[in-house]
């Protein structure tokens, strides 16, 4: 099988912050190279990447999906928009039967059942787990549900209708489903293999968490009433992070199938998806405690490589933690990567098969310029990567 992998690497410095908390509220950490490092989980950055698609209008709503337990309510809204004559209760019942026909399980949460006891509005069932469905899948299910609205139970007893529902729910995947996958433990045929793997971002140097003791003043206190209105503590750290993600372009193409639009070649939706992912992964930022710390930064350096062998992370360049004796970490981190990347690729014979693009900021990242084609702006890099991916896919077609 012909395979195409896209590796995205980034160095990003964040000031005092708490991007991703553990169960005790402290910034997540990990031990690597024998020393504690700051860590931001892959889930946190995947979530940030996925929401960035819509927030920055990188993709159209029709190209995206929704991940929710409230899938019955979402589908009922679409049903009533198609058939306004249906009452909300009837739409919920039709939507619930349709969702269950896909193989998913639903139930009315106890809190909703209790709240609905003294009202005329029926409680909306929820899925027992988060369900990821594309906009086009939801629209297709809604149209089919409306067709059977007169007697949904009888409609679903027809084997062909039930098979059609399952087919709709498992085709025409949105870009975010195609990228990040979909898993339902008790309905394995509903699963979609993710095209993207995202590493936990870790600091290139040792990090020890710190604690901020803060107070808040009561605006209505008089001179006789001394003291704070409240006191508290919040944990934080600061770090230069190495971030990495690997995108299997061949898997993305398979997940998207013939694409999201009927009037375009198969490579076009893949190109758009690749460009959206690279842009969003690089520019997005987890928002944990962002109102407290305002940690709005962008990467100092981005390296993107296109491979036909296998993904390669360069995290081993930082197994020996950077000391930062000169007061910073970006310069040495860049120098480490500039030396390590040619070495590892030469050792494993991969240096000639990996087109490389580099986006960097400032003199501290100067040595990275020799690794590949420099881009003046993120949009230039994204466009160049998307164009090359489309050309590779054309050759494989």
Helices and strands as residue ranges (DSSP letters): E 5-17, E 29-32, E 35-40, H 42-55, G 61-63, E 65-68, H 71-82, H 88-101, E 106-107, H 110-116, E 126-127, E 131-134, H 135-147, G 149-151, H 152-157, H 159-169, H 175-180, G 188-190, E 196-198, E 201-203, E 210-216, E 230-248, H 249-256, H 266-283, H 290-293, E 301-307, G 315-318, H 330-347, E 355-360, G 363-371, E 373-374, H 378-396
